[in-house]
Amino acid sequence: MLSKKERTRESILAASYELFAKDGFDKVTMKDICETTGMSRGGLYSHFGSTRELFEAILKKINQKDEMDFQKEMDQGMSATEILNRALALMRDEMEHSEDSLSLAMYEYAVTCSNDMMNDFNKIGEKKWTDLIGYGISRGEFNEVDVKELVNVILYAYQGVRMWSRIVCMTPEVFDSITNHIRKQLIKETCKL
């Protein structure tokens, strides 16, 4: 059970996430967060000293939550195709809902504050996808592909669409074409259902 302080902190993170997703990193102020949460400045500052500290806490929480924990599923012996299809469905949903994306805020944070955390997240993503593709190849479910090349396509097409979909109207066909392309590159014809 969370303490009152932990519940308040979680509430601040949730409300702030929505602000950062909507307005980006640069436009959000501690005053905005106070207004959104109904907290006094003193109350807010007792939890977070700056928008940077708050945003970093959000990023760390996202990284810990990670809905694409391929390693756990691979350790359980789950089919690589099943893992991939679940991951692509999640990616497609996230691409389609740019209003929930922190992509713009992450870009602004990296330019304004530091890109070290973004580089770390990117390395984690590269490793996860590299491991999944290797797993699928070793199980005979995936085609022999240039793993590094395909990982780059997966990571940067996904993030690019999330960023661009905030400023350019994109149709569901765009999201489908990206996830279908990845699926076609990886899954062997004999494994497709």
MODELLER restraints for C-alpha pairs under 7 A, 6 or more apart:
rsr = mdl.restraints
at = mdl.atoms
rsr.add(forms.Gaussian(group=physical.xy_distance, feature=features.Distance(at['CA:9:A'], at['CA:47:A']), mean=6.58, stdev=0.5))
rsr.add(forms.Gaussian(group=physical.xy_distance, feature=features.Distance(at['CA:12:A'], at['CA:37:A']), mean=6.52, stdev=0.5))
rsr.add(forms.Gaussian(group=physical.xy_distance, feature=features.Distance(at['CA:13:A'], at['CA:58:A']), mean=6.17, stdev=0.5))
rsr.add(forms.Gaussian(group=physical.xy_distance, feature=features.Distance(at['CA:15:A'], at['CA:36:A']), mean=6.81, stdev=0.5))
rsr.add(forms.Gaussian(group=physical.xy_distance, feature=features.Distance(at['CA:15:A'], at['CA:37:A']), mean=6.62, stdev=0.5))
rsr.add(forms.Gaussian(group=physical.xy_distance, feature=features.Distance(at['CA:16:A'], at['CA:33:A']), mean=6.27, stdev=0.5))
rsr.add(forms.Gaussian(group=physical.xy_distance, feature=features.Distance(at['CA:17:A'], at['CA:58:A']), mean=6.91, stdev=0.5))
rsr.add(forms.Gaussian(group=physical.xy_distance, feature=features.Distance(at['CA:19:A'], at['CA:28:A']), mean=6.86, stdev=0.5))
rsr.add(forms.Gaussian(group=physical.xy_distance, feature=features.Distance(at['CA:20:A'], at['CA:28:A']), mean=6.59, stdev=0.5))
rsr.add(forms.Gaussian(group=physical.xy_distance, feature=features.Distance(at['CA:20:A'], at['CA:102:A']), mean=6.52, stdev=0.5))
rsr.add(forms.Gaussian(group=physical.xy_distance, feature=features.Distance(at['CA:20:A'], at['CA:105:A']), mean=5.98, stdev=0.5))
rsr.add(forms.Gaussian(group=physical.xy_distance, feature=features.Distance(at['CA:21:A'], at['CA:99:A']), mean=6.35, stdev=0.5))
rsr.add(forms.Gaussian(group=physical.xy_distance, feature=features.Distance(at['CA:21:A'], at['CA:100:A']), mean=5.59, stdev=0.5))
rsr.add(forms.Gaussian(group=physical.xy_distance, feature=features.Distance(at['CA:21:A'], at['CA:101:A']), mean=5.37, stdev=0.5))
rsr.add(forms.Gaussian(group=physical.xy_distance, feature=features.Distance(at['CA:21:A'], at['CA:102:A']), mean=4.75, stdev=0.5))
rsr.add(forms.Gaussian(group=physical.xy_distance, feature=features.Distance(at['CA:21:A'], at['CA:105:A']), mean=6.67, stdev=0.5))
rsr.add(forms.Gaussian(group=physical.xy_distance, feature=features.Distance(at['CA:22:A'], at['CA:99:A']), mean=6.30, stdev=0.5))
rsr.add(forms.Gaussian(group=physical.xy_distance, feature=features.Distance(at['CA:24:A'], at['CA:104:A']), mean=5.47, stdev=0.5))
rsr.add(forms.Gaussian(group=physical.xy_distance, feature=features.Distance(at['CA:24:A'], at['CA:105:A']), mean=3.96, stdev=0.5))
rsr.add(forms.Gaussian(group=physical.xy_distance, feature=features.Distance(at['CA:25:A'], at['CA:105:A']), mean=4.25, stdev=0.5))
rsr.add(forms.Gaussian(group=physical.xy_distance, feature=features.Distance(at['CA:25:A'], at['CA:108:A']), mean=5.75, stdev=0.5))
rsr.add(forms.Gaussian(group=physical.xy_distance, feature=features.Distance(at['CA:25:A'], at['CA:109:A']), mean=5.92, stdev=0.5))
rsr.add(forms.Gaussian(group=physical.xy_distance, feature=features.Distance(at['CA:26:A'], at['CA:108:A']), mean=6.36, stdev=0.5))
rsr.add(forms.Gaussian(group=physical.xy_distance, feature=features.Distance(at['CA:29:A'], at['CA:51:A']), mean=6.48, stdev=0.5))
rsr.add(forms.Gaussian(group=physical.xy_distance, feature=features.Distance(at['CA:30:A'], at['CA:50:A']), mean=6.83, stdev=0.5))
rsr.add(forms.Gaussian(group=physical.xy_distance, feature=features.Distance(at['CA:30:A'], at['CA:51:A']), mean=6.16, stdev=0.5))
rsr.add(forms.Gaussian(group=physical.xy_distance, feature=features.Distance(at['CA:34:A'], at['CA:40:A']), mean=6.03, stdev=0.5))
rsr.add(forms.Gaussian(group=physical.xy_distance, feature=features.Distance(at['CA:34:A'], at['CA:41:A']), mean=6.26, stdev=0.5))
rsr.add(forms.Gaussian(group=physical.xy_distance, feature=features.Distance(at['CA:34:A'], at['CA:44:A']), mean=6.76, stdev=0.5))
rsr.add(forms.Gaussian(group=physical.xy_distance, feature=features.Distance(at['CA:48:A'], at['CA:54:A']), mean=5.82, stdev=0.5))
rsr.add(forms.Gaussian(group=physical.xy_distance, feature=features.Distance(at['CA:68:A'], at['CA:87:A']), mean=6.36, stdev=0.5))
rsr.add(forms.Gaussian(group=physical.xy_distance, feature=features.Distance(at['CA:70:A'], at['CA:83:A']), mean=6.97, stdev=0.5))
rsr.add(forms.Gaussian(group=physical.xy_distance, feature=features.Distance(at['CA:70:A'], at['CA:128:A']), mean=6.58, stdev=0.5))
rsr.add(forms.Gaussian(group=physical.xy_distance, feature=features.Distance(at['CA:70:A'], at['CA:132:A']), mean=6.56, stdev=0.5))
rsr.add(forms.Gaussian(group=physical.xy_distance, feature=features.Distance(at['CA:80:A'], at['CA:135:A']), mean=6.77, stdev=0.5))
rsr.add(forms.Gaussian(group=physical.xy_distance, feature=features.Distance(at['CA:80:A'], at['CA:136:A']), mean=4.93, stdev=0.5))
rsr.add(forms.Gaussian(group=physical.xy_distance, feature=features.Distance(at['CA:80:A'], at['CA:141:A']), mean=6.75, stdev=0.5))
rsr.add(forms.Gaussian(group=physical.xy_distance, feature=features.Distance(at['CA:81:A'], at['CA:141:A']), mean=6.71, stdev=0.5))
rsr.add(forms.Gaussian(group=physical.xy_distance, feature=features.Distance(at['CA:81:A'], at['CA:187:A']), mean=6.79, stdev=0.5))
rsr.add(forms.Gaussian(group=physical.xy_distance, feature=features.Distance(at['CA:88:A'], at['CA:179:A']), mean=5.84, stdev=0.5))
rsr.add(forms.Gaussian(group=physical.xy_distance, feature=features.Distance(at['CA:92:A'], at['CA:175:A']), mean=5.71, stdev=0.5))
rsr.add(forms.Gaussian(group=physical.xy_distance, feature=features.Distance(at['CA:92:A'], at['CA:179:A']), mean=6.78, stdev=0.5))
rsr.add(forms.Gaussian(group=physical.xy_distance, feature=features.Distance(at['CA:95:A'], at['CA:158:A']), mean=6.96, stdev=0.5))
rsr.add(forms.Gaussian(group=physical.xy_distance, feature=features.Distance(at['CA:95:A'], at['CA:161:A']), mean=6.29, stdev=0.5))
rsr.add(forms.Gaussian(group=physical.xy_distance, feature=features.Distance(at['CA:95:A'], at['CA:162:A']), mean=5.07, stdev=0.5))
rsr.add(forms.Gaussian(group=physical.xy_distance, feature=features.Distance(at['CA:95:A'], at['CA:175:A']), mean=6.62, stdev=0.5))
rsr.add(forms.Gaussian(group=physical.xy_distance, feature=features.Distance(at['CA:96:A'], at['CA:175:A']), mean=6.89, stdev=0.5))
rsr.add(forms.Gaussian(group=physical.xy_distance, feature=features.Distance(at['CA:98:A'], at['CA:162:A']), mean=5.68, stdev=0.5))
rsr.add(forms.Gaussian(group=physical.xy_distance, feature=features.Distance(at['CA:98:A'], at['CA:165:A']), mean=6.14, stdev=0.5))
rsr.add(forms.Gaussian(group=physical.xy_distance, feature=features.Distance(at['CA:98:A'], at['CA:166:A']), mean=5.84, stdev=0.5))
rsr.add(forms.Gaussian(group=physical.xy_distance, feature=features.Distance(at['CA:101:A'], at['CA:162:A']), mean=6.83, stdev=0.5))
rsr.add(forms.Gaussian(group=physical.xy_distance, feature=features.Distance(at['CA:103:A'], at['CA:162:A']), mean=6.55, stdev=0.5))
rsr.add(forms.Gaussian(group=physical.xy_distance, feature=features.Distance(at['CA:103:A'], at['CA:163:A']), mean=5.66, stdev=0.5))
rsr.add(forms.Gaussian(group=physical.xy_distance, feature=features.Distance(at['CA:104:A'], at['CA:163:A']), mean=6.15, stdev=0.5))
rsr.add(forms.Gaussian(group=physical.xy_distance, feature=features.Distance(at['CA:110:A'], at['CA:118:A']), mean=6.86, stdev=0.5))
rsr.add(forms.Gaussian(group=physical.xy_distance, feature=features.Distance(at['CA:126:A'], at['CA:151:A']), mean=6.38, stdev=0.5))
rsr.add(forms.Gaussian(group=physical.xy_distance, feature=features.Distance(at['CA:129:A'], at['CA:151:A']), mean=6.17, stdev=0.5))
rsr.add(forms.Gaussian(group=physical.xy_distance, feature=features.Distance(at['CA:130:A'], at['CA:147:A']), mean=6.36, stdev=0.5))
rsr.add(forms.Gaussian(group=physical.xy_distance, feature=features.Distance(at['CA:130:A'], at['CA:151:A']), mean=6.55, stdev=0.5))
rsr.add(forms.Gaussian(group=physical.xy_distance, feature=features.Distance(at['CA:133:A'], at['CA:147:A']), mean=6.85, stdev=0.5))
rsr.add(forms.Gaussian(group=physical.xy_distance, feature=features.Distance(at['CA:136:A'], at['CA:142:A']), mean=4.93, stdev=0.5))
rsr.add(forms.Gaussian(group=physical.xy_distance, feature=features.Distance(at['CA:137:A'], at['CA:143:A']), mean=6.18, stdev=0.5))
rsr.add(forms.Gaussian(group=physical.xy_distance, feature=features.Distance(at['CA:137:A'], at['CA:144:A']), mean=6.28, stdev=0.5))
rsr.add(forms.Gaussian(group=physical.xy_distance, feature=features.Distance(at['CA:141:A'], at['CA:187:A']), mean=6.06, stdev=0.5))
rsr.add(forms.Gaussian(group=physical.xy_distance, feature=features.Distance(at['CA:141:A'], at['CA:188:A']), mean=5.86, stdev=0.5))
rsr.add(forms.Gaussian(group=physical.xy_distance, feature=features.Distance(at['CA:141:A'], at['CA:191:A']), mean=5.97, stdev=0.5))
rsr.add(forms.Gaussian(group=physical.xy_distance, feature=features.Distance(at['CA:142:A'], at['CA:186:A']), mean=4.85, stdev=0.5))
rsr.add(forms.Gaussian(group=physical.xy_distance, feature=features.Distance(at['CA:142:A'], at['CA:187:A']), mean=4.58, stdev=0.5))
rsr.add(forms.Gaussian(group=physical.xy_distance, feature=features.Distance(at['CA:142:A'], at['CA:188:A']), mean=5.29, stdev=0.5))
rsr.add(forms.Gaussian(group=physical.xy_distance, feature=features.Distance(at['CA:143:A'], at['CA:186:A']), mean=5.23, stdev=0.5))
rsr.add(forms.Gaussian(group=physical.xy_distance, feature=features.Distance(at['CA:143:A'], at['CA:187:A']), mean=6.11, stdev=0.5))
rsr.add(forms.Gaussian(group=physical.xy_distance, feature=features.Distance(at['CA:143:A'], at['CA:188:A']), mean=5.51, stdev=0.5))
